[in-house]
Amino acid sequence: MTFSLEKVKEEKKKNKLQVLVKGSSEAFVNTIRRLILEEVPTLAVEDIEIKENNSALYDEMLALRLGLIPIKTDLKSYRLPENEAEVTEKSARCTLQLKLKASKKGYVYAGEAESADPKCMFVYESMPVVKLLAKQKVDVTMTAVMGQGKNHAKWSPGWAYYHKEGTLKVGKVKDPETVARQSTDGVFTLKSGKLELNKEAMQDSMLLEYYASLDEGITLEYTDNILFTVESWGQLSCKEMLDTAAQLLIEKTEAMEKVL
């Protein structure tokens, strides 16, 4: 099977990438989607040593919050642990040590944590972890471990979804005002009493069939192309997620060939 990818839109501030897949199938694209969600590895806090915590949050809740904060992951330096011993012995190849210590009144933010590897820190520095009152303290040592989303959602690097490329065609519309009013995602706007179609908004819209049902003057046609969207939580870039998923698929295919 020969297929091609065409970048449609990249929003770096939102960690979002959309590509147009030509010459492929939904089964193949869904395989890449599942590899991204379930098997692309990232770092996430797994073990926590709580030396002191007299905040309003129970120890378990504090640990839960820290475990769900994304950590920037360097796939060249870290890999999945091959056995449990690598985790318990805190191997530098698959684990990362972080510390968070605060005693000031007010919010404690993720950016106040210290990492043994400056390249791998909490992604969102301004994310609140806990709020302390006067004389309250928090002092924890964390061990982040490389893992996969199929074991826990905290290791999932982001979100991925796809849909068939649809094209709306506008003819003689009986009630353009109603269509424009119902267009909550910006696909249609009204200008001088006529409907204007926003093609960029149309690519993201999930309401194309609804718009086609509003008026006989609006028709919808689907192509064989697939719009594939990747959103990163920040541990990896969208490109890293796609590259790693593709490499995992190659490795799985080669392993199957050997078995056959």
Long-range contacts (C-beta under 8 A, 24 or more apart in sequence): 1-25, 1-28, 3-28, 8-203, 8-227, 9-200, 9-203, 10-238, 14-231, 15-158, 15-231, 15-232, 15-233, 15-234, 15-237, 15-238, 16-229, 16-230, 16-231, 16-232, 16-238, 17-229, 17-230, 17-238, 17-239, 17-242, 18-203, 18-204, 18-227, 18-228, 18-229, 18-230, 19-227, 19-228, 19-230, 20-165, 20-225, 20-226, 20-227, 20-228, 21-162, 21-225, 21-226, 21-227, 21-228, 22-224, 22-225, 23-224, 24-226, 26-162, 26-164, 26-226, 29-162, 29-226, 29-228, 30-162, 31-249, 32-160, 32-228, 32-242, 32-245, 32-246, 32-249, 33-160, 33-161, 33-162, 33-228, 35-245, 35-248, 35-249, 36-157, 36-158, 36-160, 36-230, 36-241, 36-242, 36-245, 37-149, 37-156, 37-159, 37-160, 38-148, 38-149, 38-150, 38-156, 39-148, 39-149, 39-150, 39-245, 39-248, 40-148, 40-149, 40-157, 40-236, 40-241, 40-244, 40-245, 40-248, 41-73, 41-75, 41-78, 41-79, 41-80, 41-146, 41-147, 41-148, 41-155, 41-244, 42-70, 42-71, 42-73, 42-146, 42-147, 42-155, 42-156, 42-157, 42-235, 42-236, 43-71, 43-72, 43-73, 43-78, 43-96, 43-120, 43-144, 43-145, 43-146, 43-147, 43-235, 44-68, 44-70, 44-71, 44-144, 44-145, 44-147, 44-152, 44-154, 44-155, 45-69, 45-71, 45-98, 45-142, 45-143, 45-144, 45-154, 46-87, 46-143, 46-144, 46-145, 46-147, 47-142, 47-143, 47-145, 48-140, 48-141, 48-142, 48-143, 49-140, 49-141, 49-142, 50-139, 50-140, 51-139, 51-140, 51-141, 52-137, 52-138, 52-139, 53-137, 53-138, 53-139, 53-140, 54-136, 54-137, 54-138, 55-130, 55-131, 55-132, 55-133, 55-136, 55-137, 55-138, 56-130, 56-131, 56-133, 57-130, 62-129, 62-130, 62-138, 62-140, 65-129, 65-130, 66-100, 66-129, 66-140, 66-142, 67-154, 68-154, 69-110, 69-122, 69-123, 69-124, 69-127, 69-129, 70-122, 70-123, 70-124, 70-233, 70-234, 70-235, 71-96, 71-98, 71-120, 71-121, 71-122, 71-123, 71-144, 71-235, 72-119, 72-120, 72-121, 72-122, 72-123, 72-234, 72-235, 73-120, 73-146, 73-157, 73-235, 73-236, 74-117, 74-119, 74-120, 75-236, 75-240, 75-244, 77-117, 77-119, 77-120, 78-120, 78-146, 79-146, 80-146, 80-147, 80-148, 81-145, 81-146, 87-145, 90-143, 94-145, 94-146, 95-143, 95-144, 95-145, 95-146, 96-120, 96-143, 96-144, 96-145, 97-141, 97-142, 97-143, 97-144, 98-122, 98-141, 98-142, 98-143, 98-144, 99-140, 99-141, 99-142, 100-129, 100-138, 100-139, 100-140, 100-142, 101-138, 101-139, 101-140, 102-132, 102-137, 102-138, 102-139, 103-132, 103-136, 103-137, 103-138, 104-132, 105-132, 105-133, 105-134, 105-136, 106-131, 106-132, 107-131, 107-132, 108-132, 108-138, 113-142, 120-144, 123-233, 123-234, 123-235, 124-234, 156-233, 157-232, 157-233, 157-235, 157-236, 157-241, 158-230, 158-231, 158-232, 158-233, 158-235, 158-236, 158-238, 158-241, 159-230, 159-231, 159-233, 160-228, 160-229, 160-230, 160-231, 160-241, 161-228, 161-229, 162-226, 162-227, 162-228, 162-229, 163-206, 163-226, 163-227, 164-222, 164-223, 164-225, 164-226, 164-227, 165-203, 165-222, 165-223, 165-225, 165-226, 165-227, 166-202, 166-208, 166-220, 166-221, 166-222, 166-223, 167-202, 167-220, 167-221, 167-222, 167-223, 168-197, 168-202, 168-208, 168-211, 168-212, 168-218, 168-219, 168-220, 169-218, 169-219, 169-220, 169-221, 170-195, 170-197, 170-217, 170-218, 171-217, 171-218, 171-219, 172-217, 173-215, 173-217, 173-218, 174-215, 174-216, 174-217, 175-215, 178-214, 178-215, 179-211, 179-214, 179-215, 179-218, 182-210, 182-211, 182-214, 183-207, 183-211, 187-211, 203-227, 204-229
